[in-house]
Amino acid sequence: MQSGTLSIVIPVHNEAGNIDAVIAEAVEVFSAAFEGFRIIAVEDGSTDATWEKLAALDGQYPQLTAIQHPERAGKSAALRTGFLAADTLWVATMDGDGQDDPRSVADMAAKIDLTSLNAPALVCGCRTNRTDGANRKWASRLGNGIRRTMLRDDCPDTACGLKLTPRDLFLALPFFDSLHRYLPPLTRHLGFEQIYVDVVNRARISGETKYTNLGRAVAGFFDLMGVNWLMRRTHIPARHLLFTPRDND
């Protein structure tokens, strides 16, 4: 069991068929893995019964905090809400569709000390057995290649929902709708170290993906241009000036 306390933020949209199993498994795994933990599930404007199920789970598990967005604001906004609600030095993220194995969060957390702010400042999960269809895999490879060229980003799987980073570092980054996809290049640009950990990707049991290749490509093009501009116009004299470590009480 790892010492220290970890917050795990789970953004959720239209996952009524998965959320019960996701939370139950996460509580079981994290109870054995961490000295203390808190799950913050942010329901992002679902149109099914996701919120009703989350509200019931909130009463069932004392480790769970459920927060609702009355209207859909997007994954990055849901993550930001969760990070704002967190009160730990380190925060992990995982998706609410059941494809992320919570044991991967424990594997990633084992690479750092949860009781202090140290290097690396970003632990990225990299899916070794992606269960997406062939079209999405090829689209992802193409997008990763363009991103690496423009942003000098060597993360092999920036879209993976499993990440671990200090709370204050995430909140210090400029917010935009697709921030979650650009954590590796932005973190590296600010001078922070990052590492990659192989993680398990499981098949979705219920529901459907929230993205299409065309929609992702169109939004990704403009996001890429914006992040490229932002990085060129952002200069930090020293990384320790970006945020001030807080006592973890």
LINCOR-V365033 format. One record per helix or strand of 3 or more residues. SS is the DSSP state (hx for helix, st for strand). FROM is the first residue (numbers start at 1). TO is the last residue. Records with the same first field share a line. If there is no record, write none. Layout:
BEGIN
SS->FROM-TO  FROM-TO
END
This chain:
BEGIN
st->2-12  34-44  64-69  90-93  122-127  163-166  194-199
hx->19-33  50-60  75-85  102-109  134-151  167-172  179-189  213-232  239-241
END
